[in-house]
Amino acid sequence: MSVPKKRVNGLPKKNYWHLYSLQNLEGDKLAKIVNKILRKEYLLIK
């Protein structure tokens, strides 16, 4: 059984993204997140 990876700040990795939260991201960060959504590493919440 694997343990979920945690970030340095102790919070779990964000796997779910809402359309409104994507609007506030910078271009490079937005592209990385969208690519991960397309590869189904992250889930998009409508």
MARDREN-274430 format. One record per residue (C-alpha): residue in three letters; x negated, y, z. Coordinates in steps of 0.5 Angstrom, whole numbers, plus 500, padded with zeros to 3 digits. Layout:
ALAXYZ ...
//
This chain:
MET500500500 SER497507498 VAL497513502 PRO499519499 LYS494524497 LYS493530501 ARG490537499 VAL485541503 ASN490545507 GLY494539509 LEU500539505 PRO502534500 LYS501535493 LYS507538490 ASN510533485 TYR517537483 TRP517543480 HIS523548479 LEU524552472 TYR524559477 SER517557480 LEU514556473 GLN516563471 ASN511566476 LEU505562474 GLU499565470 GLY498562463 ASP492557465 LYS496554471 LEU503554467 ALA499550461 LYS496545466 ILE503544470 VAL507543463 ASN502538461 LYS503534467 ILE511534466 LEU510532459 ARG506526461 LYS511525467 GLU506526472 TYR510531475 LEU518532475 LEU522538473 ILE528540477 LYS533544473 
//
